[in-house]
């Protein structure tokens, strides 16, 4: 038995005990991580580089890609290192930092998805007021509110979590530091303050969920009133990627946190991967599949990249038509 003052490190859950499976996990996570870096990096660069994409929708998409890069970088690299070096330990400070940054980014993403739903609502239901309601200053303020709300939520939850005395050891049944797993280690009745704060945060999250649902109810009603089938298709195509991302984010989060307790830690890990790792890698694919403007901007960006310069002998050989 130990308390939080004597804990210097936590032990994360290992994906496998066999060396071959540990290396398989390393390469699998490396592939997902590189895909997330490439996809989100392309979106960020394309939106910043192409002035045709300097609109509210793409500004919010740029922020979403930044958040996805940060969230997947908070959990995946540490898990990869643990598998590669066959270690489960993470320092107390490192665990607190991981909890803070993951909460900060995942909460900011949720609030940002609500802001993006409002953007789609104004674009389809009130197109004549779009430029007025979503000017550059308003967009910056809404994005800053999403980031700021995530930061404040993370500070409150992290500070309260790590101020609770821990008496049940230091082993976590998860591949990264997560508040529910840390609360399992707390002394009896010492987590009531944390539960109250979590209930408050869940209430805010539910409010955002209701806002998103009501926004899309209004959007669908407006789209169905469009007389031309082509107009309906165009309106739906601008909303579909965001709707898919919201559904993926909320459904995986609900399964991870509201499913009944399981005696199978591996199942909990798989569910956690679905909500903490997969969305960051899949979101760029979802947004680029049906968005022709974004795909064109990416093509222009790739084509504009300078070709590797030739060395002096190679230039001479190219001009003279001889081989070197």
Secondary structure, 3 states (H helix, E strand, C coil): CCCHHHCCEEECCCCCCCHHHHHHHHHHHHHHHHHHHHHHHHHHHHHHHCHHHCCHHHHHHHHHHHHHHHHHHHHHHHHHHHHHHCCCEEEHHHHHHHHHHHHHHHHHHHHHHHHHHHHHHHHHHCHHHHHHHCCHHHHHHHHHHHHHHHHHHHHHHHHHHCCCCECCCCECCCCCCCHHHHHCCECCCCCHHHHHHHHHHHHHHHHHHHHHHHHHHHHHHHHHCCCCHHHHHHHHHHHHHHHHHHHHHHHHHHHHHHCCCCCCHHHHHHHHHHHHHHHHHHHHHHHHHCCHHHHHHHHHHHHHCCCCCCCHHHHHHHHHCCCC
